[in-house]
Amino acid sequence: MKSDIRVCSAWRDAHDRPVYTLSETCPDCGSETENTAPAPFDPNDPHGEYRRALKRRRR
């Protein structure tokens, strides 16, 4: 699930605190924004195959 809320990608350098917005650019500094939601899974997870198999068995 992708979040619509975005955060300024340069907030650590340009702002005192994170700047959240719904647009593609930061309203304060004009830099690009990035998605705030973490990835739902890590494709390089070494145990992901086993975790998904357990979920399938429990259904």
C-alpha positions as CSV (number, residue, x, y, z in Angstrom):
1,M,0.0,0.0,0.0
2,K,1.5,3.3,-1.1
3,S,0.9,6.4,1.1
4,D,-0.2,9.7,-0.4
5,I,1.7,11.6,2.3
6,R,5.2,12.6,1.2
7,V,8.1,14.1,3.1
8,C,10.8,16.5,1.8
9,S,13.9,14.5,0.8
10,A,16.2,17.2,2.0
11,W,14.6,17.9,5.3
12,R,17.7,16.9,7.4
13,D,19.7,19.6,5.6
14,A,17.2,22.3,4.9
15,H,14.6,22.2,7.7
16,D,14.5,21.8,11.5
17,R,11.9,19.1,11.3
18,P,10.3,16.9,8.6
19,V,8.0,18.8,6.2
20,Y,5.1,16.6,5.1
21,T,3.0,17.4,2.0
22,L,0.8,15.8,-0.6
23,S,2.6,17.4,-3.6
24,E,5.7,16.2,-5.5
25,T,7.8,19.1,-4.3
26,C,8.5,20.6,-0.9
27,P,6.4,23.8,-0.3
28,D,9.2,25.4,1.7
29,C,12.4,24.7,-0.2
30,G,11.2,23.3,-3.6
31,S,13.2,20.1,-3.4
32,E,11.7,16.7,-4.4
33,T,9.6,14.7,-2.0
34,E,9.7,11.0,-1.2
35,N,7.1,8.5,0.0
36,T,6.9,8.2,3.8
37,A,5.6,4.7,3.9
38,P,8.2,1.9,4.4
39,A,8.4,-0.9,1.8
40,P,5.9,-3.7,2.6
41,F,8.7,-6.3,2.2
42,D,12.4,-6.6,1.5
43,P,13.1,-8.4,-1.8
44,N,16.5,-9.5,-0.4
45,D,14.9,-11.1,2.8
46,P,16.7,-14.5,3.2
47,H,13.7,-15.9,5.1
48,G,10.9,-14.4,3.1
49,E,10.2,-17.6,1.2
50,Y,9.6,-19.5,4.5
51,R,7.5,-16.7,6.0
52,R,5.2,-16.7,2.9
53,A,4.9,-20.5,3.0
54,L,3.8,-20.3,6.6
55,K,1.1,-17.7,5.7
56,R,-0.2,-20.0,3.0
57,R,-0.4,-23.0,5.3
58,R,-2.4,-21.0,8.0
59,R,-5.1,-20.0,5.6
